[in-house]
Amino acid sequence: MSTSTATLMDGTALARRTVEETAARAAEITRRTGVTPCLATVLVGADPASVTYVKMKQNRCAKAGIRSKHVELPATTTTEELVAAITALSEDPEVHGILLQHPVGPHIDERAAFEAIAPEKDVDGVTMASFAAMGFGLPGFVSCTPGGIMRLLDAYDVEIRGRRAVVVGRSAILGKPAGLLLLGRDATVTYCHSRTEDLSSVVREADILVAAVGKPNFIKGADIKPGAVVIDAGYNPGNVGDVDFASAAERASLITPVPGGVGPMTIAVLLAQTVEGAEHQLGL
């Protein structure tokens, strides 16, 4: 499937295959041990988007043969109460992965809550232990969206070694780990952000561009290097990415659509890592 010149990187199809493989692994775990892999989701408050997102994850879990355990806490929950709830899940041998849904509310110390997740159950890749593992190239769980990006690049046989990769965005769960994973695969990585001077000139040098800035149509096609691989990890109201798709597709060789590109892979990686966590915890 292609546009003017760029081939679309179909995250929906790759996610489907990933979930099918994950379901087979989950079934094998259950066959060998009698245990069903379990993902616990923690939701603070009733943010409509978060409620919808959690339900979607629960549905995807069911398709992958993963049991869901949902912990719903009131919006008035304190940091101490949230940490206690997560600690209990970390200590529960029947739970193999833990996901704390964003946002948790401005009155909560989100980092303290994340750090209550046991590293072996951090299937969303949000703890400092996971971040360090990504930085050092050690075994551990990757942040799900960057992990999905890497799987997409591999599925489309994108050469990473020696290529110039530009990451626009520096969040702790997307931009920063995406750069670390690319660096670990021998790309030459440049991070850009809101204070980067002459951003366009840096973007024009990218063989691989990861847009994760959270601004609709922020990167224009004129700034895309001909033949570049464009990964749009942005998701803005109206199903709009961070890259102006129409103009970028005229210059890129490969490009992810929004929706249907990076998004489906994020949940697929979450499920795959939950099953991987179950395998390790059960000694398989």
Summary of the structure (lengths in Angstrom):
residues: 284
radius of gyration: 18.9
end to end distance: 39.4
largest distance: 57.4
contacts: 1019
relative contact order: 0.17
helix: 44%
strand: 16%
